[in-house]
């Protein structure tokens, strides 16, 4: 009985992760405004915590920044990043960084 309950919980968590991945992938892109210097360089950088804050503001979803695979961004451009929601569930999202 104990193993069937734990299997049920694992399947439930995986299903929730898959639903969340679908939500993220239906969003066209998340937009980040930054002050820009010469050429495409921005002042400062965009980090995983910035994306977590944007997701919370736009979708009212809490996401742990540790699941965000994002290197520091220093230029205005469109980026593709991944969120590891569950071992077999990954959401690919677009992050559009543009000048303020």
C-alpha positions in Angstrom: 0.0 0.0 0.0 2.8 2.4 0.9 4.5 2.0 -2.5 1.2 2.6 -4.4 0.7 5.9 -2.5 4.2 7.1 -3.2 3.8 6.1 -6.9 0.6 8.1 -7.0 2.3 11.1 -5.5 5.2 10.9 -8.0 2.8 10.7 -10.9 0.8 13.6 -9.5 3.9 15.8 -9.2 5.1 14.8 -12.7 1.7 15.7 -14.1 1.7 19.1 -12.4 5.1 19.7 -13.9 3.9 18.8 -17.4 0.9 21.2 -17.0 3.2 24.0 -15.9 5.6 23.3 -18.8 2.6 23.7 -21.2 1.7 27.0 -19.6 5.3 28.3 -19.9 5.5 27.2 -23.6 2.2 28.8 -24.5 3.5 32.2 -23.5 5.1 33.8 -26.6 8.0 35.3 -24.6 8.9 37.0 -21.3 10.1 40.5 -21.8 12.9 42.3 -19.8 13.6 46.0 -20.1 17.1 47.2 -19.3 19.0 50.5 -19.8 21.3 50.1 -22.7 24.7 51.5 -23.5 26.6 51.4 -26.7 25.6 48.8 -29.4 23.5 46.0 -27.8 25.2 46.0 -24.3 23.0 46.6 -21.3 23.9 48.1 -18.0 24.2 45.3 -15.5 22.9 41.9 -16.4 19.8 39.6 -16.5 20.1 36.7 -14.1 17.9 33.7 -13.2 16.3 35.7 -10.3 15.1 38.3 -12.8 13.3 35.7 -14.8 11.7 34.2 -11.6 10.4 37.7 -10.7 8.9 38.1 -14.2 7.2 34.7 -14.1 5.7 35.6 -10.7 4.5 39.0 -11.9 3.0 37.7 -15.2 1.7 34.3 -14.4 1.4 34.4 -10.6 3.5 31.3 -10.3 6.3 30.7 -7.8 9.4 29.2 -9.4 12.6 28.3 -7.7 15.6 30.1 -9.4 17.6 26.9 -9.1 15.5 25.3 -11.9 16.3 28.1 -14.3 19.2 27.4 -16.6 20.3 30.8 -17.6 23.7 32.3 -17.9 24.1 36.0 -17.1 22.9 38.0 -20.0 24.7 41.3 -21.0 23.1 42.1 -24.4 19.7 43.0 -25.8 18.5 40.0 -27.8 16.1 37.1 -27.7 17.3 34.1 -25.7 15.9 30.6 -25.3 16.3 29.2 -21.8 15.1 26.1 -20.0 13.3 25.4 -16.7 13.9 21.9 -15.3 10.5 21.3 -13.7 11.0 17.6 -13.0 13.7 15.1 -14.0 11.9 14.3 -17.3 10.0 17.6 -17.7 11.7 20.7 -19.1 10.0 23.8 -20.4 11.8 25.9 -23.0 10.9 29.6 -22.9 11.8 32.7 -24.8 13.3 35.7 -22.9 13.4 38.9 -24.9 15.8 41.5 -23.5 15.3 44.9 -25.0 16.4 48.5 -24.4 14.4 50.7 -22.1 
